[in-house]
Amino acid sequence: MSASLQAASTAPEPLPRRAAVPPALLVRATVPGLLRLAAIEWAWMGACWLALAWWPWAALLAVPVIAGRIHALGVIFHDAVHLSVRRKSVGLRLVELLAGYPVASTWESTRYHHLRHHHDAGLPSDPYRRRPLHGWRLARAWLLLVGVVPFWVLRGPVGLLAWAVPALRVPYARLFLQAPASPGLADPEEVRACARSEQGQVLFHLCVLALAWRWPEAVAWGYALPLLVASGFNAHRLLAEHTAVPARGRTLEDVLAVTMDHGLGWPGRLWLAPRNVGCHVVHHLHPQVSLEHLPRLRAWYVARFPSHYPPPRRF
């Protein structure tokens, strides 16, 4: 074999074009599909709540299961954020109620920072940009992220105040929406829409507070503690699915450098990366593809471009 042929045989395959993926693998999420997934997670939580009512000693098993399902609701809501719609339909509002409010999120506020993350992944303007973390710095970052979801509960009342008082909108956007530190916001009207959308979250958690007033132990074991555990799962996911490699642009090479797959085993399916969100590389390559179809899409990329597709991060 000549040197040129040998070099050609060992050269890595060229990177794929996103448009070259078979259309059958690019199935988008739908509101009815998201409602079906949310109903499944609520059914699991309902079964756990019944178990807690009958056998309080089952809390050691029920709390992590409920926490995993709350985390899964956040992942389902994350899929709703990527829907290519401008206004919330009745069905999307129901998805927000079932999957967004339990994790203290609204559609508008999540889109504000999450879509910017996808557009600027790994760049200095990425609101989720990860710094190099090791040892105690990584542990400290995880501990700080554990409090994110409970902290978001406060975003509702602060957002309503910011809706009524324009002077509070910049602090609200900087603190709760991860807006850039520039003197002016990119779109003040978008911030106002986020603040207005907090009404639903506030009403939801007022109802939770009323239930806690009547049944404090049940709400503590059935929602408050699992929410804190779910926030820990979410913290692990945020640290696992992004790398500290700085991106140079928005090319395919940059996406492959700054994202990683993780949680592909049973701990991921149950707790750390539910509903296939651990297939994170292909999610960034095709963010509107339904979470249910990410494993097939990932398998297509791994089979055809094994030398380019990054290996998954191990737990």
Sequence and secondary structure as in RCSB ss.txt:
>XXXX:A:sequence
MSASLQAASTAPEPLPRRAAVPPALLVRATVPGLLRLAAIEWAWMGACWLALAWWPWAALLAVPVIAGRIHALGV
IFHDAVHLSVRRKSVGLRLVELLAGYPVASTWESTRYHHLRHHHDAGLPSDPYRRRPLHGWRLARAWLLLVGVVP
FWVLRGPVGLLAWAVPALRVPYARLFLQAPASPGLADPEEVRACARSEQGQVLFHLCVLALAWRWPEAVAWGYAL
PLLVASGFNAHRLLAEHTAVPARGRTLEDVLAVTMDHGLGWPGRLWLAPRNVGCHVVHHLHPQVSLEHLPRLRAW
YVARFPSHYPPPRRF
>XXXX:A:secstr
  HHHHHHHHS      GGGS GGG  B  HHHHHHHHHHHHHHHHHHHHHHHH GGGHHHHHHHHHHHHHHHHH
HHHHHHTSS SS  HHHHHHIIIIIGGGT  HHHHHHHHHHHHHTTTSTT TT      THHHHHHHHHHHTHHH
HHTTHHHHHHHHHH GGGHHHHHHHHS   SSSS S HHHHHHHHHHHHHHHHHHHHHHHHHHH HHHHIIIIIH
HHHHHHHHHHHHHHHSB S   SSSSHHHHHHHB  B  SHHIIIIISGGGTT HHHHHHSTTB GGGHHHHHHH
HHHH TTTS   B  
